[in-house]
């Protein structure tokens, strides 16, 4: 996958995380997710404790992407 596709996929994943978290009552700042690694990590930690399997899988994928960067 080229860098543009990878960057686009990552942004889509962050947007998905934002809306799935919102469904659980958590307000997530997309700009901050994409610019503050500590904030993103904390949001992923919270998401990994979710009862929603889709949100947990997404958080795991995003955390792996953070480590790879």
Secondary structure, 3 states (H helix, E strand, C coil): CCHHHHHHHHHHHHHHHHHHHHHCCCCCCHHHHHHCHHHHHHHHHHHHCCCCHHHHHHHHHHHHHHHHC
